[in-house]
Amino acid sequence: MEILSQLEDIRDRTLPYFDLNDADLMKSYGPGKWNVRQLLHHIVDAETVLYDRIRRGIALPNQVVWGFDQDAWALHLDYDQMPLHLNRSLYVAVRSVILHLAINFYESHGHHVVIHSNTGIRTVKDLFDKVVWHNAHHLDQIEKAIDQIN
């Protein structure tokens, strides 16, 4: 399945950034934008939220799933002080389970839906696809930050 190769590819492209030095982790892709450290923490937080939504969609479809305020999470979970290695481990673990779920349920339960509190109906397939899209979107920002001469 294409979703599996996409999930694996984007994971493999993201993991090395968790091992950057502090100077590179402080780089940003633009003025007033999150730095690489903050982006990595955000990717992991969003991954855990999407993982929960996928499981709910598979096991108990038609539930309401609530949006989350990414800026409040960044502030109150203290992305600047949170040890990056902890979220790296979480990222690897959650992505492994998402891959397992995709293998077993992407086709058979992909039509199940959840109702997002802000954006409405989403299928389980939409949620798996969002994992890839979201990670790739922020990986592009990380790559842009690292490629800039700061």
Secondary structure as the mmCIF struct_conf table of DSSP 4:
data_model
#
loop_
_struct_conf.conf_type_id
_struct_conf.id
_struct_conf.beg_label_comp_id
_struct_conf.beg_label_asym_id
_struct_conf.beg_label_seq_id
_struct_conf.end_label_comp_id
_struct_conf.end_label_asym_id
_struct_conf.end_label_seq_id
HELX_RH_AL_P HELX_RH_AL_P1 GLU A 2 THR A 14
HELX_RH_3T_P HELX_RH_3T_P1 LEU A 15 ASP A 19
HELX_RH_AL_P HELX_RH_AL_P2 ASP A 22 LEU A 25
TURN_TY1_P TURN_TY1_P1 MET A 26 MET A 26
STRN STRN1 SER A 28 SER A 28
BEND BEND1 TYR A 29 GLY A 30
TURN_TY1_P TURN_TY1_P2 PRO A 31 GLY A 32
BEND BEND2 LYS A 33 LYS A 33
STRN STRN2 ASN A 35 ASN A 35
HELX_RH_AL_P HELX_RH_AL_P3 VAL A 36 ALA A 59
BEND BEND3 LEU A 60 LEU A 60
TURN_TY1_P TURN_TY1_P3 PRO A 61 ASN A 62
STRN STRN3 VAL A 64 VAL A 65
HELX_RH_AL_P HELX_RH_AL_P4 GLN A 70 HIS A 76
TURN_TY1_P TURN_TY1_P4 LEU A 77 GLN A 81
BEND BEND4 MET A 82 MET A 82
HELX_RH_AL_P HELX_RH_AL_P5 LEU A 84 PHE A 105
TURN_TY1_P TURN_TY1_P5 TYR A 106 SER A 108
BEND BEND5 HIS A 109 HIS A 109
TURN_TY1_P TURN_TY1_P6 GLY A 110 HIS A 111
STRN STRN4 VAL A 113 HIS A 116
TURN_TY1_P TURN_TY1_P7 SER A 117 THR A 119
STRN STRN5 GLY A 120 THR A 123
HELX_RH_AL_P HELX_RH_AL_P6 VAL A 124 ASP A 147
BEND BEND6 GLN A 148 GLN A 148
#
